[in-house]
């Protein structure tokens, strides 16, 4: 422990000792109990509260200060060191016992004012007083039975009255002392009323008005909670003790002697405590519940605002609709009076209103949770996408009583989904375009060499599996070099394009025509017999021969075609070689011919 912390600890212990000694002196001087014992012993409450408030490293200093203060006070009152030491031992032990049983109350709750905490607190106070009374009687040299009872009652009252008062002010929780001028004024006014009522009951002897202080305690507890309960009982204890000391007030009407009056007053204070503390606990629990509800409401509003999720409730019998604040904000409105059902439905996009009404009707019919997405048109004309999920609340008779649901602004998600779908479509289009460009001959717009040869490989594999026929036709433009040399490459490109178009038009949907060289083409004919392949190839040759070349100043362009069919065990190279051989034969026989090999 640092030197500054040590100084603060010692200073705090000294202040606790001074307060203990001061209250002990006041109690002993103002109250005439049997055997010189006070009616209420507030120092006991100060000692227990000091130990509860002290940190673990500070408690030994507090105990030393309390022991010294107790010994001095008892020595001054008793006048002999032996009994004073016995009383001091009893005071220290009672503080330790009460602290031991009360030490967890503050950790478990935010104040002493819980029903369970009060029960444990009362048990600890009575047990500590019982032990200390026994010790005081033994060490003081055989005290009387009346002294034992007086010690027990005064110590118990001191702990029960003072400890909650101090702890409530040090750790107020939800029912603590006032924190602003208005609350301070109300607290002062209520306690002033308690003081006036108590003074009226205890300073006059004409009427037995002891019921009035009880009413004032309940009044103070109701308006001030724990603060009112603890302060009002302390005020009554002080005023009543002075009245007994002066032999005045309603208690003196008994005319039964000081000892009986003290015991009666102690019983009276116990009655006040039993009446006020549970009420204070219930009020504290109410305040804590209100605080928790308010805190939960704030958290809910914060969560709804961040998540853009609100909630709504429709009471079916009254057709009364409730919107949370976030639902108003989603609609572009400031939270105000709740809208009518027709107004709420009219916020939906005209195209979506039937969906909303149908969904609510289905929810009522099936009594099952249901959800939907729709569009609303805000007051500023902006369209927002919302998600609503609802379920039916049933009455005690099992019939629908209300519909409860959540309401979420999902515009960002919907727009992001739409943008993602659009981006995906664009990406797929670009991918298709890239694939098309990679597989398409740029001059003729038909399949290029890689594409048509890959198609041929696939068909050869399929034919090997199914045993179906397959044919290929290799096509070459006759005397194409002469066309290029005489008319130029531009005309040559036109010729290649027109021949490619004729190949594409003359073949079937299952066939594929591709350019595999400068003026050379390959036509793959899947599931095609030799006779059918011949017919298709002949149609191609005829369509090329029939092209009108007059715009290009060409007389006629022809093609020679070599046709081959796939035989068992044949691969692509062998099949192409046979088709090339047939093409060579067509060229040799005079061109513009179709030749076929088996």
C-alpha positions as CSV (number, residue, x, y, z in Angstrom):
1,X,0.0,0.0,0.0
2,X,1.5,3.4,-1.0
3,X,2.1,6.1,1.5
4,X,-0.8,8.3,0.1
5,X,-3.2,5.3,0.2
6,X,-2.1,4.5,3.8
7,X,-2.7,8.1,4.8
8,X,-6.2,8.0,3.3
9,X,-6.9,4.6,4.9
10,X,-5.8,5.9,8.4
11,X,-7.8,9.1,7.9
12,X,-10.9,7.1,7.0
13,X,-10.5,4.8,10.0
14,X,-10.1,7.9,12.3
15,X,-13.3,9.5,10.9
16,X,-15.2,6.2,11.4
17,X,-13.9,6.1,15.0
18,X,-14.9,9.7,15.7
19,X,-18.4,9.1,14.3
20,X,-18.7,6.0,16.4
21,X,-17.6,7.8,19.6
22,X,-19.9,10.8,18.9
23,X,-23.0,8.7,18.3
24,X,-22.2,6.5,21.4
25,X,-21.9,9.6,23.5
26,X,-25.2,11.1,22.2
27,X,-27.0,7.8,22.7
28,X,-25.7,7.3,26.2
29,X,-26.4,10.9,27.3
30,X,-29.9,11.3,25.7
31,X,-31.4,7.9,26.6
32,X,-32.0,6.4,30.0
33,X,-32.1,2.6,29.5
34,X,-31.9,0.0,32.1
35,X,-28.4,-0.5,33.4
36,X,-27.2,2.5,31.6
37,X,-27.8,0.9,28.2
38,X,-29.1,3.1,25.4
39,X,-32.5,2.6,23.8
40,X,-30.9,2.5,20.3
41,X,-27.2,2.0,19.8
42,X,-26.3,3.7,16.5
43,X,-22.5,3.0,16.8
44,X,-23.1,-0.7,16.1
45,X,-24.6,0.3,12.7
46,X,-21.7,2.7,12.1
47,X,-19.1,-0.1,12.8
48,X,-20.8,-2.6,10.5
49,X,-21.2,-0.1,7.7
50,X,-17.6,1.0,8.0
51,X,-16.4,-2.6,7.6
52,X,-18.7,-3.2,4.6
53,X,-17.5,0.0,2.9
54,X,-13.8,-0.6,3.6
55,X,-11.6,-2.5,1.2
56,X,-9.9,-5.7,2.4
57,X,-6.6,-3.9,3.2
58,X,-8.3,-1.2,5.1
59,X,-10.5,-3.2,7.5
60,X,-7.8,-3.8,10.1
61,X,-7.3,-0.1,10.5
62,X,-11.1,0.4,10.8
63,X,-11.3,-2.3,13.4
64,X,-8.5,-0.6,15.5
65,X,-10.2,2.8,15.3
66,X,-13.6,1.4,16.2
67,X,-12.1,-0.6,19.2
68,X,-10.4,2.5,20.5
69,X,-13.5,4.6,20.1
70,X,-15.7,2.0,21.8
71,X,-13.3,1.6,24.7
72,X,-13.1,5.4,25.3
73,X,-16.9,5.8,25.1
74,X,-17.5,2.8,27.5
75,X,-14.8,4.0,29.9
76,X,-16.3,7.4,30.1
77,X,-19.8,6.1,30.7
78,X,-18.9,3.1,33.0
79,X,-15.9,4.6,34.7
80,X,-14.1,1.2,35.1
81,X,-11.6,-0.3,32.7
82,X,-12.6,-4.0,33.2
83,X,-16.3,-3.7,32.2
84,X,-15.4,-1.1,29.5
85,X,-13.0,-3.7,28.0
86,X,-15.7,-6.3,28.1
87,X,-18.2,-4.0,26.4
88,X,-15.6,-3.1,23.8
89,X,-14.9,-6.7,23.0
90,X,-18.6,-7.3,22.6
91,X,-18.9,-4.3,20.2
92,X,-16.0,-5.4,18.0
93,X,-17.2,-9.0,17.9
94,X,-20.8,-7.9,17.0
95,X,-19.4,-5.8,14.1
96,X,-17.3,-8.7,12.8
97,X,-20.2,-11.2,13.0
98,X,-22.6,-8.9,11.2
99,X,-20.0,-8.0,8.6
100,X,-19.3,-11.7,7.9
101,X,-23.0,-12.5,7.2
102,X,-23.6,-9.2,5.3
103,X,-20.4,-9.0,3.2
104,X,-22.0,-10.6,0.0
105,X,-25.1,-8.5,0.0
106,X,-23.6,-5.5,-1.7
107,X,-21.8,-7.7,-4.3
108,X,-25.0,-9.6,-5.2
109,X,-27.4,-6.6,-5.4
110,X,-27.1,-2.9,-6.1
111,X,-28.5,-2.1,-2.6
112,X,-29.7,-3.7,0.6
113,X,-33.3,-3.3,-0.5
114,X,-34.2,-6.7,-1.8
115,X,-36.5,-9.1,0.0
116,X,-33.8,-11.8,0.2
117,X,-31.2,-9.3,1.2
118,X,-33.4,-7.8,4.0
119,X,-34.0,-11.3,5.4
120,X,-30.3,-12.1,5.5
121,X,-29.6,-8.6,6.9
122,X,-32.1,-9.0,9.7
123,X,-30.8,-12.4,10.6
124,X,-27.2,-11.1,10.7
125,X,-28.2,-8.2,12.9
126,X,-30.0,-10.3,15.4
127,X,-27.3,-13.0,15.5
128,X,-24.5,-10.4,16.0
129,X,-26.5,-8.7,18.8
130,X,-27.2,-12.0,20.5
131,X,-23.5,-12.9,20.5
132,X,-22.4,-9.5,21.6
133,X,-25.0,-9.4,24.4
134,X,-23.8,-12.8,25.7
135,X,-20.1,-11.6,25.6
136,X,-21.0,-8.3,27.4
137,X,-22.9,-10.1,30.1
138,X,-20.1,-12.6,30.7
139,X,-17.2,-10.2,30.6
140,X,-19.0,-7.5,32.5
141,X,-19.2,-9.7,35.5
142,X,-22.7,-11.4,35.4
143,X,-25.0,-8.7,34.1
144,X,-28.7,-8.9,34.7
145,X,-31.2,-10.5,32.4
146,X,-32.6,-7.1,31.7
147,X,-29.2,-5.9,30.6
148,X,-28.9,-8.8,28.3
149,X,-32.3,-8.1,26.7
150,X,-31.5,-4.3,26.5
151,X,-28.2,-4.9,24.9
152,X,-29.7,-7.3,22.4
153,X,-32.5,-4.9,21.4
154,X,-30.5,-1.7,21.3
155,X,-27.7,-3.3,19.2
156,X,-30.1,-5.0,16.9
157,X,-32.0,-1.7,16.4
158,X,-28.7,0.2,15.8
159,X,-27.6,-2.2,13.1
160,X,-31.1,-2.4,11.5
161,X,-31.6,1.4,11.4
162,X,-28.1,2.8,10.7
163,X,-26.5,0.2,8.3
164,X,-29.2,0.5,5.6
165,X,-29.1,4.3,5.9
166,X,-25.4,4.6,5.4
167,X,-25.2,1.9,2.7
168,X,-28.1,3.5,0.9
169,X,-26.4,6.8,0.8
170,X,-23.0,5.4,-0.2
171,X,-24.4,3.0,-2.8
172,X,-27.8,4.5,-3.7
173,X,-28.8,2.2,-6.6
174,X,-32.2,3.2,-8.0
175,X,-33.7,4.3,-4.7
176,X,-30.9,6.4,-3.3
177,X,-30.7,10.0,-2.2
178,X,-31.9,12.8,-4.4
179,X,-29.4,13.9,-7.1
180,X,-30.8,17.3,-8.2
181,X,-32.4,20.4,-6.6
182,X,-36.0,19.3,-7.2
183,X,-35.4,15.9,-5.7
184,X,-33.5,17.4,-2.7
185,X,-36.4,19.7,-2.1
186,X,-38.9,16.9,-2.2
187,X,-36.8,14.8,0.1
188,X,-36.4,17.6,2.6
189,X,-40.1,18.4,2.6
190,X,-41.1,14.7,3.2
191,X,-38.6,14.2,6.0
192,X,-39.8,17.5,7.5
193,X,-43.3,16.1,7.6
194,X,-42.0,13.0,9.3
195,X,-40.2,15.1,11.9
196,X,-43.3,17.2,12.6
197,X,-45.5,14.2,12.9
198,X,-43.0,12.4,15.2
199,X,-42.6,15.5,17.3
200,X,-46.4,15.8,17.6
201,X,-46.7,12.2,18.7
202,X,-43.8,12.1,21.1
203,X,-43.9,15.6,22.7
204,X,-47.5,15.6,23.9
205,X,-49.0,13.3,26.4
206,X,-52.7,14.0,25.9
207,X,-53.4,11.5,23.2
208,X,-51.9,8.2,22.2
209,X,-50.8,9.1,18.6
210,X,-48.2,6.4,18.0
211,X,-50.0,5.3,14.9
212,X,-49.2,8.7,13.2
213,X,-45.4,8.1,13.0
214,X,-46.1,4.7,11.4
215,X,-48.2,6.4,8.7
216,X,-45.5,9.1,8.2
217,X,-42.9,6.3,7.7
218,X,-45.0,4.6,5.1
219,X,-45.7,8.0,3.5
220,X,-42.0,8.7,3.3
221,X,-41.2,5.2,2.0
222,X,-43.8,5.5,-0.7
223,X,-42.5,8.8,-2.0
224,X,-38.7,8.4,-1.3
225,X,-38.2,4.7,-1.3
226,X,-35.3,3.4,0.7
227,X,-34.1,6.9,1.5
228,X,-37.5,7.7,3.1
229,X,-37.6,4.5,5.0
230,X,-34.2,4.7,6.6
231,X,-34.2,8.5,7.3
232,X,-37.7,8.6,8.7
233,X,-37.1,5.7,11.1
234,X,-33.9,7.4,12.3
235,X,-35.7,10.7,12.8
236,X,-38.4,8.9,14.9
237,X,-35.8,7.0,16.9
238,X,-34.0,10.2,17.7
239,X,-37.2,12.2,18.6
240,X,-38.6,9.2,20.6
241,X,-35.4,8.7,22.5
242,X,-35.3,12.4,23.5
243,X,-39.0,12.2,24.6
244,X,-38.3,9.1,26.8
245,X,-35.3,10.9,28.3
246,X,-37.5,13.9,29.1
247,X,-40.4,11.6,30.3
248,X,-42.8,13.1,27.8
249,X,-44.9,11.9,24.8
250,X,-47.4,9.2,24.0
251,X,-45.1,6.4,25.4
252,X,-45.1,8.0,28.9
253,X,-48.9,7.5,29.0
254,X,-48.2,4.0,30.1
255,X,-46.8,5.2,33.4
256,X,-45.0,1.9,33.7
257,X,-41.4,3.1,34.4
258,X,-38.5,3.9,32.2
259,X,-37.4,0.3,31.6
260,X,-40.8,-0.7,30.3
261,X,-41.1,2.4,28.2
262,X,-37.7,1.8,26.6
263,X,-38.6,-1.8,25.8
264,X,-42.0,-0.7,24.4
265,X,-40.3,2.0,22.3
266,X,-37.8,-0.6,21.0
267,X,-40.7,-2.9,20.0
268,X,-42.3,0.1,18.4
269,X,-39.2,0.8,16.3
270,X,-39.1,-2.9,15.3
271,X,-42.6,-2.5,14.1
272,X,-41.7,0.5,12.0
273,X,-38.8,-1.4,10.5
274,X,-40.9,-4.5,9.7
275,X,-43.5,-2.2,8.1
276,X,-41.1,0.0,6.1
277,X,-38.2,-2.2,5.0
278,X,-40.2,-4.7,2.9
279,X,-42.2,-1.8,1.4
280,X,-38.9,-0.1,0.6
281,X,-37.6,-3.3,-1.0
282,X,-40.7,-3.6,-3.2
283,X,-40.4,0.0,-4.2
284,X,-36.7,-0.5,-5.0
285,X,-37.5,-3.6,-7.0
286,X,-40.2,-1.6,-8.9
287,X,-37.7,1.1,-9.6
288,X,-35.1,-1.4,-10.7
289,X,-37.7,-3.1,-12.9
290,X,-38.7,0.3,-14.4
291,X,-35.0,1.1,-14.9
292,X,-34.3,-2.2,-16.6
293,X,-37.4,-1.8,-18.8
294,X,-36.3,1.7,-19.7
295,X,-32.7,0.5,-20.4
296,X,-34.1,-2.4,-22.5
297,X,-36.2,0.0,-24.4
298,X,-33.2,2.2,-25.1
299,X,-31.2,-0.8,-26.2
300,X,-34.0,-2.0,-28.4
301,X,-34.4,1.4,-30.0
302,X,-30.6,1.6,-30.5
303,X,-30.5,-1.9,-32.0
304,X,-33.5,-1.2,-34.2
305,X,-31.9,2.1,-35.4
306,X,-28.6,0.4,-36.3
307,X,-30.2,-2.7,-37.9
308,X,-33.0,-0.6,-39.5
309,X,-35.5,-3.0,-37.9
310,X,-38.7,-1.9,-36.3
311,X,-41.7,-3.7,-34.8
312,X,-45.4,-3.2,-35.1
313,X,-48.5,-4.6,-33.6
314,X,-52.1,-4.7,-34.8
315,X,-54.9,-5.2,-32.4
316,X,-57.6,-6.9,-34.4
317,X,-60.7,-6.0,-32.4
318,X,-60.0,-2.2,-32.3
319,X,-58.0,-2.3,-35.6
320,X,-55.5,-0.3,-33.7
321,X,-52.0,-0.2,-35.1
322,X,-48.7,0.4,-33.2
323,X,-45.4,1.4,-34.9
324,X,-42.1,1.6,-33.1
325,X,-39.9,4.6,-33.7
326,X,-37.8,2.9,-36.3
327,X,-40.9,1.9,-38.4
328,X,-41.8,5.7,-38.5
329,X,-38.2,6.5,-39.6
330,X,-38.3,3.8,-42.3
331,X,-41.4,5.4,-43.7
332,X,-39.7,8.8,-43.6
333,X,-41.8,10.1,-40.7
334,X,-41.0,11.5,-37.3
335,X,-42.4,9.4,-34.5
336,X,-45.8,10.8,-33.7
337,X,-49.4,9.6,-33.2
338,X,-49.9,6.0,-34.4
339,X,-51.3,5.7,-37.9
340,X,-54.5,4.0,-39.0
341,X,-54.4,0.7,-40.7
342,X,-55.6,2.1,-44.0
343,X,-52.9,4.8,-43.9
344,X,-50.2,2.2,-43.2
345,X,-51.4,0.0,-46.1
346,X,-51.5,3.0,-48.4
347,X,-47.7,3.5,-47.9
348,X,-47.1,0.3,-49.8
349,X,-46.5,0.5,-53.6
350,X,-49.8,0.1,-55.5
351,X,-48.5,-3.1,-57.1
352,X,-47.7,-4.6,-53.7
353,X,-50.8,-3.8,-51.7
354,X,-52.7,-6.9,-52.7
355,X,-49.6,-9.0,-51.6
356,X,-49.6,-7.3,-48.2
357,X,-53.3,-7.7,-47.6
358,X,-53.3,-11.3,-48.8
359,X,-50.3,-12.2,-46.6
360,X,-52.0,-10.7,-43.5
361,X,-55.2,-12.6,-44.3
362,X,-53.2,-15.8,-44.8
363,X,-51.5,-15.3,-41.4
364,X,-54.9,-15.0,-39.7
365,X,-56.3,-18.0,-41.5
366,X,-53.4,-20.4,-40.8
367,X,-52.3,-18.9,-37.5
368,X,-48.7,-19.5,-38.6
369,X,-45.8,-17.0,-38.8
370,X,-45.5,-15.6,-42.3
371,X,-43.2,-13.1,-44.0
372,X,-43.0,-11.1,-47.2
373,X,-41.0,-8.4,-49.0
374,X,-42.6,-5.4,-50.6
375,X,-42.0,-1.8,-51.6
376,X,-43.2,1.3,-49.7
377,X,-43.4,4.8,-51.1
378,X,-42.1,7.2,-48.5
379,X,-43.5,10.7,-48.0
380,X,-40.6,12.2,-50.0
381,X,-41.5,9.8,-52.9
382,X,-38.5,7.5,-52.4
383,X,-39.2,3.8,-52.9
384,X,-37.8,1.6,-50.2
385,X,-37.8,-2.2,-50.0
386,X,-39.0,-3.7,-46.7
387,X,-39.2,-7.1,-45.1
388,X,-42.0,-7.9,-42.7
389,X,-42.4,-11.1,-40.6
390,X,-45.5,-11.5,-38.5
391,X,-47.2,-14.0,-36.2
392,X,-50.6,-14.1,-34.6
393,X,-51.1,-13.5,-30.8
394,X,-54.0,-15.6,-29.5
395,X,-56.4,-14.6,-26.8
396,X,-57.3,-16.9,-23.8
397,X,-60.1,-18.4,-25.8
398,X,-57.7,-19.4,-28.6
399,X,-58.9,-16.8,-31.1
400,X,-56.7,-14.3,-32.8
401,X,-56.3,-11.1,-30.7
402,X,-53.5,-9.3,-32.5
403,X,-50.8,-9.6,-35.1
404,X,-47.2,-8.8,-34.1
405,X,-44.4,-8.4,-36.5
406,X,-41.0,-6.9,-37.3
407,X,-40.4,-4.4,-40.1
408,X,-36.9,-4.1,-41.7
409,X,-35.6,-1.8,-44.3
410,X,-33.8,-4.1,-46.8
411,X,-33.3,-1.6,-49.6
412,X,-29.5,-1.9,-49.5
413,X,-29.6,-5.7,-49.6
414,X,-32.2,-5.7,-52.4
415,X,-30.3,-3.1,-54.4
416,X,-27.1,-5.0,-53.8
417,X,-28.7,-8.3,-54.9
418,X,-30.0,-6.6,-58.0
419,X,-26.7,-5.1,-58.7
420,X,-25.0,-8.4,-58.1
421,X,-27.4,-10.2,-60.5
422,X,-26.7,-7.5,-63.1
423,X,-23.0,-7.8,-62.6
424,X,-23.2,-11.6,-62.8
425,X,-25.3,-11.3,-66.0
426,X,-22.7,-8.9,-67.5
427,X,-19.9,-11.2,-66.4
428,X,-21.6,-14.2,-67.9
429,X,-22.2,-12.2,-71.1
430,X,-18.6,-11.2,-71.3
431,X,-17.5,-14.8,-70.6
432,X,-19.8,-16.0,-73.3
433,X,-18.4,-13.4,-75.6
434,X,-14.9,-14.4,-74.7
435,X,-15.7,-18.0,-75.3
436,X,-17.3,-17.1,-78.6
437,X,-14.3,-15.1,-79.7
438,X,-12.0,-17.9,-78.6
439,X,-14.0,-20.5,-80.6
440,X,-15.0,-18.3,-83.6
441,X,-13.1,-17.5,-86.7
442,X,-12.9,-13.8,-86.8
443,X,-13.2,-13.5,-90.6
444,X,-16.1,-15.9,-91.3
445,X,-17.9,-15.9,-87.9
446,X,-18.1,-19.7,-87.9
447,X,-16.2,-22.1,-85.7
448,X,-12.4,-21.8,-85.8
449,X,-9.9,-24.6,-86.2
450,X,-9.6,-25.3,-82.4
451,X,-13.4,-25.4,-81.9
452,X,-14.2,-27.6,-84.8
453,X,-11.4,-30.1,-84.1
454,X,-12.4,-30.2,-80.4
455,X,-16.0,-30.9,-81.5
456,X,-14.7,-33.7,-83.8
457,X,-12.8,-35.3,-81.0
458,X,-15.9,-35.3,-78.7
459,X,-18.0,-36.8,-81.5
460,X,-15.4,-39.5,-82.2
461,X,-15.4,-40.4,-78.5
462,X,-19.2,-40.4,-78.4
463,X,-19.4,-42.6,-81.5
464,X,-16.9,-45.0,-79.9
465,X,-19.2,-45.3,-76.9
466,X,-22.6,-45.5,-78.7
467,X,-21.4,-47.1,-81.9
468,X,-23.2,-44.4,-83.9
469,X,-22.0,-43.3,-87.4
470,X,-19.9,-40.2,-88.0
471,X,-18.7,-38.5,-91.1
472,X,-16.5,-35.5,-92.0
473,X,-16.2,-33.3,-95.1
474,X,-13.1,-31.4,-95.9
475,X,-13.9,-28.5,-98.3
476,X,-11.4,-26.4,-100.3
477,X,-12.2,-23.3,-102.6
478,X,-11.0,-24.1,-106.1
479,X,-8.3,-21.8,-107.6
480,X,-8.5,-19.5,-104.6
481,X,-4.9,-18.3,-105.2
482,X,-5.8,-17.0,-108.6
483,X,-8.7,-15.1,-107.1
484,X,-6.4,-13.5,-104.6
485,X,-3.8,-12.7,-107.2
486,X,-6.3,-11.2,-109.7
487,X,-8.8,-9.4,-107.5
488,X,-6.8,-8.9,-104.2
489,X,-7.1,-10.1,-100.7
490,X,-10.2,-8.0,-99.9
491,X,-12.2,-9.9,-102.6
492,X,-10.6,-13.1,-101.4
493,X,-11.8,-12.5,-97.9
494,X,-15.3,-11.8,-99.3
495,X,-15.2,-15.2,-101.1
496,X,-14.1,-17.0,-97.9
497,X,-17.0,-15.4,-96.0
498,X,-19.6,-16.2,-98.6
499,X,-18.5,-19.8,-98.8
500,X,-18.5,-20.1,-94.9
501,X,-22.1,-18.8,-94.9
502,X,-23.1,-21.4,-97.5
503,X,-21.6,-24.1,-95.3
504,X,-23.5,-22.9,-92.3
505,X,-26.8,-22.6,-94.1
506,X,-26.5,-26.0,-95.9
507,X,-25.7,-28.0,-92.8
508,X,-28.1,-29.3,-90.2
509,X,-28.5,-28.1,-86.6
510,X,-26.5,-31.0,-85.2
511,X,-23.6,-30.5,-87.7
512,X,-20.7,-28.0,-87.2
513,X,-18.8,-26.2,-90.0
514,X,-15.5,-24.6,-89.2
515,X,-12.6,-23.0,-91.0
516,X,-9.4,-24.9,-90.5
517,X,-7.1,-23.1,-92.9
518,X,-6.9,-20.2,-95.3
519,X,-9.5,-21.4,-97.8
520,X,-10.1,-24.8,-96.3
521,X,-13.1,-25.8,-94.2
522,X,-14.2,-28.8,-92.2
523,X,-17.7,-30.0,-91.7
524,X,-18.4,-32.5,-88.9
525,X,-21.6,-34.6,-89.4
526,X,-22.5,-36.5,-86.2
527,X,-24.8,-39.6,-86.3
528,X,-24.7,-39.4,-90.1
529,X,-24.5,-42.3,-92.4
530,X,-22.3,-42.2,-95.5
531,X,-25.4,-41.7,-97.8
532,X,-26.7,-38.9,-95.7
533,X,-23.3,-37.3,-95.4
534,X,-23.0,-37.4,-99.2
535,X,-26.3,-35.6,-99.5
536,X,-25.4,-32.8,-97.1
537,X,-22.0,-32.3,-98.6
538,X,-23.5,-32.2,-102.1
539,X,-25.9,-29.6,-100.9
540,X,-23.0,-27.5,-99.7
541,X,-21.2,-27.8,-103.0
542,X,-24.4,-26.9,-104.9
543,X,-25.1,-23.8,-102.7
544,X,-21.6,-22.5,-103.2
545,X,-21.8,-23.0,-107.0
546,X,-25.1,-21.1,-107.1
547,X,-23.8,-18.0,-105.3
548,X,-24.2,-14.8,-107.4
549,X,-20.7,-13.3,-107.6
550,X,-21.6,-10.5,-110.1
551,X,-21.1,-7.7,-107.5
552,X,-17.5,-8.9,-107.1
553,X,-17.0,-9.2,-110.9
554,X,-16.4,-13.0,-110.5
555,X,-17.9,-15.4,-112.9
556,X,-18.2,-18.4,-110.6
557,X,-16.6,-19.9,-107.4
558,X,-16.6,-23.6,-106.8
559,X,-15.4,-25.9,-104.1
560,X,-14.0,-29.4,-104.0
561,X,-15.1,-31.7,-101.2
562,X,-13.6,-34.8,-99.7
563,X,-15.9,-37.0,-97.6
564,X,-14.9,-39.7,-95.1
565,X,-16.8,-41.9,-92.6
566,X,-15.5,-43.1,-89.3
567,X,-14.6,-46.7,-89.0
568,X,-14.0,-48.8,-85.9
569,X,-10.7,-48.1,-84.2
570,X,-10.1,-44.9,-86.3
571,X,-8.8,-41.8,-84.7
572,X,-9.1,-38.1,-85.7
573,X,-5.8,-38.1,-87.7
574,X,-6.7,-41.1,-89.7
575,X,-10.2,-39.9,-90.4
576,X,-8.9,-36.5,-91.5
577,X,-6.3,-38.1,-93.6
578,X,-8.9,-40.1,-95.5
579,X,-11.1,-37.0,-96.0
580,X,-8.0,-35.2,-97.3
581,X,-7.3,-38.0,-99.7
582,X,-10.9,-37.8,-101.0
583,X,-10.4,-34.0,-101.4
584,X,-7.2,-34.6,-103.4
585,X,-9.1,-37.0,-105.6
586,X,-11.8,-34.4,-106.3
587,X,-9.2,-31.8,-107.2
588,X,-7.5,-34.3,-109.5
589,X,-10.7,-35.3,-111.2
590,X,-11.5,-31.7,-112.3
591,X,-12.6,-29.7,-109.2
592,X,-16.1,-28.7,-108.2
593,X,-16.6,-32.3,-107.3
594,X,-17.4,-34.4,-104.3
595,X,-15.5,-37.5,-103.7
596,X,-16.0,-40.0,-100.9
597,X,-14.0,-42.6,-99.2
598,X,-15.3,-45.4,-97.0
